[in-house]
Amino acid sequence: MSTIKLYETDAYLGEFTAIVEKCVSETGIFKVALNQTAFYPEGGGQPADCGTLGNARVLDVQEIDGVIWHTVTELLEPGKEVVGKVDFERRFSNMQNHTGEHIVSGLVAREYGYHNVGFHMGSEVITVDFDGVLTQEQLFDIEMQANDAVLKDVPVTVSYPSREELERTDYRSKKEIEGQVRLVTVEGYDCCACCGTHVSHTGEIRLIKILGVQHYKGGVRISMLCGERAFRDYMVKHSNIVGIAQLLSVKPEEAGDAVVRLKEKNIELKKELKQLKKQINAKEYSERQKDEAQK
C-alpha cells in the first residue's frame, strides 16, 4: 500500500476527501493511513502540515515506506470516508519560504558555485548551509537578486523528466535519488530535485530577507525568512527601532548610532565610578588610620 500524494499535483489544495485505510492506537494517540492525502509529511527540511481529519486534529505527518501516517487525536474507523482540512495559512507560509530558499540557493550556486548542503525550516527562521564562505556584501547582492526574482513574478513549475531528459538537465540535488525525480524549476533562477510544496509564481513570495550569517563547518549558515513571516519580522523590528529612537530622542534611522554613543558613555561613566570608589576607599582608609593614631 502506498498513499496518493495530492500535495504533489496541487500545493494549493486545502480540503479533500479520503478513505481511512488503517488506524493504529499508540499510547492515547492514533496513527492514520489514508488512500490519499493533501497533508505534506515532514521531509526535505520542510515541516509537516497541520489541520484536521474529520473532528480529529492532525498533530504530525510522516512518510514511512511510501505510506503517509497522520498522527491524530481521535480514532478514525477504517473504511470510512473522512474530510481533511489543511491549515492553509501555515502551508502557504511554508510554500513561500521553501520557494524563497530555492531562489537563494540557486543564485548562490550560479554566482559562487557553492552547494546547499543543509536546509531547515524552523519555527523562528529558515537556515540554509552552504559549503563555501560568503561575505555580508555577497549575501546582500544575493538578496537583491532574489527580490528581483520576486518582482518579476516568474513561473515556478514541477516536472517529472525521463531518465534521458534528466541526463541533459542541469539541476541541483543534495543526494542521489532512486526512481522518478521530481524537479522544481524557478524560471531563470533555479532547478532543483525537491519533494516540497511551492508557490506557482515568485510574486506570491512577496519578500525575501536574509537575517544573518555565521561560519559553519567550513562554509556558512545563513538565516532567512520569506513572505508573511519576513513581513511580520520587519514590523516587530521596526516597532522596536521606533521605540528606541523615541527614548533617545533621535530619528529612527539614527537609533543605531545613538545606541553606540550611549554604550560608549556608559563605559566612560563606569570608569569614572570605579575611580571615584577608589578615591572614597582611599579617603576612608586614611581617616581610619588617623583615628587609630589619635587613639
Salt bridges, closest charged atoms under 4 A:
GLU26 OE1 - LYS31 NZ 3.22
ASP49 OD2 - ARG91 NH2 2.50
GLU63 OE2 - LYS5 NZ 2.92
GLU101 OE1 - HIS98 NE2 3.89
GLU111 OE2 - ARG110 NE 3.54
ASP129 OD1 - ARG221 NE 2.65
ASP131 OD2 - HIS115 ND1 3.09
GLU143 OE1 - LYS209 NZ 3.38
ASP148 OD2 - LYS152 NZ 3.28
ASP190 OD2 - HIS102 ND1 3.33
ASP190 OD1 - ARG172 NE 2.69
GLU228 OE2 - ARG206 NH1 2.63
ASP233 OD2 - LYS237 NZ 3.00
